[in-house]
C-alpha cells in the first residue's frame, strides 16, 4: 500500500489514520501532465471527484461570447468535481491541468464504502467538504462582486467619457474657424488641450463697421470646470459684441465681465485670464487689453524687433475691482501681434525642465522674422514647443492667436 501525507489536505482533517489507509488503498492515484483536460463543461461524466495531492489545475467557464474563460485555480490539498458526486448533473466547468498534477480519484463506490463502514469518519469528511465549499463559494462570490464592480466602473467610465466627448464637441462648436483672412490682415489660431474639455479659448467676432473682436483666454485649471468658465466668457463676449462694444469703453466692458463672473461663480478660486482686442481693419489699428495673460507680443517688421506689450491686470473673477489697462496699437505691412496662453512657456520636457517665457518669446521672435503667414507662425510655434518637450504630454492647454498685417 502506498502512503501519502495528508497534513495539507483539509478534506481529511480529523479523519482517523485507519480510515485514510483503507481509503487510499481502495482509491486510484493518477498523474497528468500540463494541458490535460479532466472535465469538460456541460458533459456527462462518471460520478467521481479528485483530491489534488500535488500540482495545479485551472477551471474555465464559457463566457457570453462562447469562449472559455478562466475563473479559478486550484492547487495542493484542494478538491474538484465534488458537486457531481451529489447532484449527478453535467459538469459545470472545464478543468485543465496547469502544472503536473498527482490526483487522488474518489468514485461513488469509495464514498459508499465510507458511509457504510466508516460512518463517523464519513461525516467528518462531509463536514470538511461543506467547509471547503463554503470557503470556495465565499471566494467566488467575492470575485464576482469585484468583477461586477469593475464592470460597473467600466460602464461609468464609458458614460463619463461619452459625456466628456460630447462636452468637448460642444466647446469646440463655440470656437470659430481657426483662420480669418480679412482685407489687410490675416488672423490664425491654434489650440491643443490637455484634457477632453479644455480651459483655453479664442474667438474672432465681426461687430460691423470694419471692426472685429479678437480674443484669447485661459480659464483657471482645465477640465469640466474650466470648460464652464470658457462657456460663460463666450456668452459675455458675444453679448457685448452685439451691443456694448459700440457704446462703452473696453475698460468698462472688462469690469462688467469681472462683475458677471464673480456673481455667477460662487466657488472661489475660479476665474479667467483674457486678452481682448478691437481690430479695425480699415485703419489697421487695434485697441488691446490683457488681464492675467502672458504679455502680448508685437513684432515690428520694418525694425525687425519684438516688443512685449506691458498690460498688467489680474484675471477676471477674483477681485471685486480690477485696474484694467488698454493700449492702442497701429500696424504696418508685415507687422504681427501674438496673443498666447501660458501652457507653452510652462511646458516641461523629459528632463523635467520648463521651457520658460524667455525661451518661448525668443522662439516666437525667430519665427516671426522668417515666417510669412499667421498660420505658419502658429504651426511653427507648436512644432518648436513639441520639439522642446521631446514627446512629453502637455499638462496645460496651449493656444496661440497670431495676426499678420498685409
KATAPE-V945089 format. One record per pair of residues at least 4 apart in sequence whose C-alpha atoms are under 8 Angstrom apart, sorted by the first residue. I is the first residue (numbers start at 1). J is the second residue. Records with the same first field share a line. If there is no record, write none. Layout:
I = J, J
This chain:
1 = 25
2 = 24, 25
3 = 21, 24
6 = 12
7 = 13
8 = 76, 77
9 = 13, 53, 76, 77, 78
10 = 77, 78, 128, 132
11 = 77, 78, 79, 125, 128, 129, 132
12 = 20, 124, 125, 128
13 = 124, 125, 128
14 = 124
15 = 19, 20, 121, 124, 125
16 = 20, 121
17 = 21
18 = 22
19 = 23, 118, 121
20 = 24
21 = 25
22 = 26
23 = 27, 110, 114
24 = 28
26 = 110
27 = 104, 105, 106, 107, 110
28 = 104, 105, 106
29 = 102, 103, 104, 105
30 = 102, 103, 104, 105
31 = 100, 101, 102, 103
32 = 36, 97, 100, 101, 102
33 = 97, 99, 100, 101
34 = 96, 97, 98, 99, 100, 101
35 = 96, 97, 98
36 = 96, 97
37 = 94, 95, 96, 97
38 = 94, 95, 96, 97
39 = 43, 45, 91, 93, 94, 95, 96
40 = 91, 93, 94, 95
41 = 61, 90, 91, 92, 93, 94
42 = 90, 91, 92, 93
43 = 90, 91
44 = 89, 90, 91
45 = 90, 91
47 = 84, 85, 88, 107, 108
48 = 81, 82, 84, 85, 105, 106, 107, 108
49 = 79, 80, 81, 82, 84, 85, 105, 106, 107
50 = 79, 80, 81, 82, 103, 104, 105, 106
51 = 77, 78, 79, 80, 103, 104, 105, 106
52 = 56, 75, 76, 77, 78, 79, 80, 101, 102, 103, 104
53 = 76, 77, 101, 102, 103, 104
54 = 75, 76, 77, 100, 101, 102, 103
55 = 75, 76, 98, 99, 100, 101, 102
56 = 73, 74, 75, 76, 97, 98, 99, 100, 101
57 = 73, 74, 75, 95, 96, 97, 98, 99, 101
58 = 70, 71, 72, 73, 74, 95, 96, 97, 98
59 = 70, 71, 72, 73, 74, 93, 94, 95, 96
60 = 68, 69, 70, 71, 72, 93, 94, 95
61 = 68, 69, 70, 71, 92, 93, 94
62 = 66, 67, 68, 69
63 = 67, 68, 69
74 = 78, 79, 80
81 = 85, 91
82 = 86
83 = 87, 88
84 = 88, 89, 90, 91
85 = 108
97 = 101
106 = 110, 111
107 = 111
108 = 112
109 = 113
110 = 114
111 = 115, 122
112 = 116
113 = 117, 118
114 = 118, 119, 121, 122
115 = 119, 120, 122, 123
118 = 122
119 = 123
120 = 124
121 = 125
122 = 126
123 = 127
124 = 128
125 = 129
126 = 130
127 = 131
128 = 132
129 = 133
130 = 134
131 = 135
132 = 136
133 = 137
134 = 138
135 = 139
136 = 140
137 = 141
138 = 142
139 = 143
140 = 144
141 = 145
142 = 146
143 = 147
144 = 148
145 = 149
146 = 150
147 = 151
148 = 152
149 = 153
150 = 154
151 = 155
152 = 156
153 = 157
154 = 158
155 = 159
156 = 160
157 = 161
158 = 162
159 = 163
160 = 164
161 = 165
162 = 166
163 = 167
164 = 168, 196, 197, 224
165 = 169, 196, 197
166 = 170
167 = 171, 197
168 = 172, 196, 197, 198
169 = 173
170 = 174
171 = 175, 197, 227, 231
174 = 231, 234
175 = 201, 202, 203
176 = 202, 203, 204
178 = 188, 189, 190
179 = 186, 187, 188, 189, 375
180 = 186, 187, 188, 204
181 = 185, 186, 187
182 = 186, 187, 281
183 = 281
184 = 281, 282, 284, 405, 406
185 = 281, 403, 404, 405, 406
186 = 373, 374, 403, 404, 405, 406
187 = 374, 375, 401, 402, 403, 404
188 = 374, 375, 378, 401, 402, 403
189 = 202, 375, 378, 399, 400, 401, 402
190 = 378, 379, 399, 400, 401
191 = 200, 397, 398, 399, 400
192 = 397, 398, 399
193 = 197, 198, 199, 200, 396, 397, 398
194 = 198, 222, 393, 394, 395, 396, 397, 398
195 = 222, 223, 397
196 = 223
197 = 222, 223, 224, 226, 227
198 = 222, 223, 224, 226, 227, 397
199 = 218, 219, 220, 221, 222, 223, 226, 227, 229, 230, 397
200 = 216, 217, 218, 219, 230, 341, 397, 398, 399
201 = 215, 216, 217, 218, 219, 230, 399
202 = 214, 215, 216, 217, 399, 401
203 = 213, 214, 215, 216
204 = 212, 213, 214, 215
205 = 212, 213, 214, 238, 241
206 = 210, 211, 212, 213
207 = 211, 212, 213, 241, 242
208 = 212
210 = 280, 281, 282
211 = 278, 279, 280, 281
212 = 278, 279, 280, 281
213 = 241, 276, 277, 278, 279
214 = 276, 277, 278, 279
215 = 274, 275, 276, 277
216 = 274, 275, 276, 339, 340, 341, 399, 400, 401
217 = 272, 273, 274, 275, 293, 341
218 = 230, 272, 273, 274, 293, 341
219 = 226, 227, 229, 230, 270, 271, 272, 273
220 = 226, 269, 270, 271, 272, 273
221 = 225, 226, 396
222 = 226, 227, 396, 397
223 = 227
224 = 228
225 = 229
226 = 230, 270
227 = 231
228 = 232
229 = 233, 270, 271, 272
230 = 234, 272
231 = 235
232 = 236, 261
233 = 237, 257
234 = 238
235 = 239
236 = 240, 257
237 = 241
238 = 242
239 = 243, 244
240 = 244, 245, 253
241 = 245, 246
243 = 247
244 = 248, 253
245 = 249, 250, 253
248 = 252, 253
249 = 253
250 = 254, 289, 326
251 = 255, 289, 324, 325, 326
252 = 256
253 = 257
254 = 258, 324
255 = 259, 321, 322, 324
256 = 260
257 = 261, 316
258 = 262, 316, 317, 318, 319, 320, 322
259 = 263, 317, 320
260 = 264, 317
261 = 265, 271, 316, 317
262 = 266, 317, 318, 320
265 = 270, 317
268 = 318
269 = 318
270 = 317, 318
271 = 315, 316, 317, 318
272 = 292, 315, 316, 317
273 = 290, 291, 292, 293, 314, 315, 316
274 = 290, 291, 292, 293, 315, 316
275 = 288, 289, 290, 291, 293, 339
276 = 288, 289, 290
277 = 286, 287, 288, 289
278 = 286, 287, 288
279 = 284, 285, 286, 287
280 = 284, 285, 286
281 = 285
284 = 330, 331, 332, 405
285 = 328, 329, 330, 331
286 = 328, 329, 330
287 = 326, 327, 328, 329
288 = 326, 327, 328, 329
289 = 311, 324, 325, 326, 327
290 = 295, 296, 311, 312, 313, 324, 325, 326
291 = 311, 312, 313, 314, 315, 316, 324
292 = 312, 313, 314, 315, 316
293 = 315, 340, 341, 342
294 = 339, 340, 341, 342
295 = 308, 309, 310, 311, 312, 339
296 = 308, 309, 310, 337, 338, 339, 340
297 = 306, 307, 308, 309, 337, 338, 339
298 = 306, 307, 308, 309, 335, 336, 337, 338
299 = 304, 305, 306, 307, 335, 336, 337, 365, 368
300 = 304, 305, 306, 307, 334, 335, 336
301 = 305, 332, 333, 334, 335, 336, 369
302 = 335
304 = 369
305 = 365
306 = 365
311 = 325, 326, 327
312 = 324, 325
313 = 322, 323, 324, 325
314 = 318, 319, 322
331 = 335, 336, 405
332 = 405, 406
333 = 405, 406
334 = 372, 404, 405, 406
335 = 404, 405, 406
336 = 368, 402, 403, 404, 405
337 = 402, 403, 404
338 = 400, 401, 402, 403
339 = 400, 401, 402
340 = 398, 399, 400, 401
341 = 397, 398, 399, 400
342 = 346, 398
343 = 347, 394, 395, 396, 397, 398, 399
344 = 355, 360, 385, 398
345 = 354, 355, 356, 357, 359, 360
346 = 354, 355, 356, 357
347 = 354, 355, 356, 385, 389, 394, 395, 396
348 = 352, 353, 354, 355, 389, 392, 394
349 = 353, 354, 355, 388, 389, 390, 391, 392
350 = 389, 390, 391, 392
355 = 359, 360, 385, 388
356 = 360
357 = 361
358 = 362
359 = 363
360 = 364, 385
361 = 365
362 = 366
363 = 367, 381, 384
364 = 368, 377, 381
365 = 369
366 = 370
367 = 371, 377, 380, 381
368 = 372, 377
371 = 376, 377
372 = 376, 377
373 = 377, 404
374 = 378, 402, 403, 404
375 = 379, 402
376 = 380
377 = 381, 402
378 = 382, 400, 401, 402
379 = 383
380 = 384
381 = 385
382 = 386
383 = 387
384 = 388
385 = 389
386 = 390, 391
387 = 391
389 = 393
